[in-house]
């Protein structure tokens, strides 16, 4: 009987989920070091899958509680961009299907850019509905950042179809006639809020990268509008542009210095 190649075994292991599988037992008997390394990798992946499943179940508890009360459409709502000194604040509202499973889903701040992009595509493909609200730097200056954030969130909710029956919101209360629950650190405690945080984060990051292409001297694609040393030096050298939040102290001070 022909011995399987390492490549064949590697492919076969992706189809095996249980270590009691006779095929797995046969692979374990193979003494080649390269095969033993594949087995170690299989066990590590199995542990990772179990950890991701457990985390997803833990983060689904608010949703599961609502489903038991016959709530059908639950929207998670979150925002990104409250802290930067440039660019918009972006909010997203996401209704996930009841049977959604997104391994690795977590607070967008805890994920790598590559993982956020991967989950962004998965959420876009599986969500029942997605809404995105964007409030510009100019509007932020007119309203203040807190009110601008609420406006972006309400905009995102208004785009949802079907309309949500219940909102799970990251640490905010919104002036809408929909039952809602504010959850502290919601993006780490609710799959719906975590999904909305990823949609909002990827959307805003893409906008800031486009801004970086338009104004390469400011480096927006690197700092995403936050007040880094490089960003503040660029403001001193090249001045304030429309996308800067003029009500935020570093920009206000830069404008005063220019006048002086």
Protein Blocks (a to p, Z undefined) as FASTA:
>chain_A
ZZddfklmmmmmmmpcbfklmklmmmmmpmbfklmmmmmmmmmmmmmmmmmmmmmmmmmm
mmmmmmmnopabdcddddehklpmgdjdddddddddfkbccehiacfklpcfklmmmmmm
mmmmmpmbdcdddddfklmmmnopklmmmmmmmmmmmmpccddfbdcdehiacdddbdcd
ddehklmmcfklmmmmmmmmmmmmmmmmmmmmmmmmnommmnnopacfklmmmmmmnopa
fklcfkbmklmmmmmmmmZZ
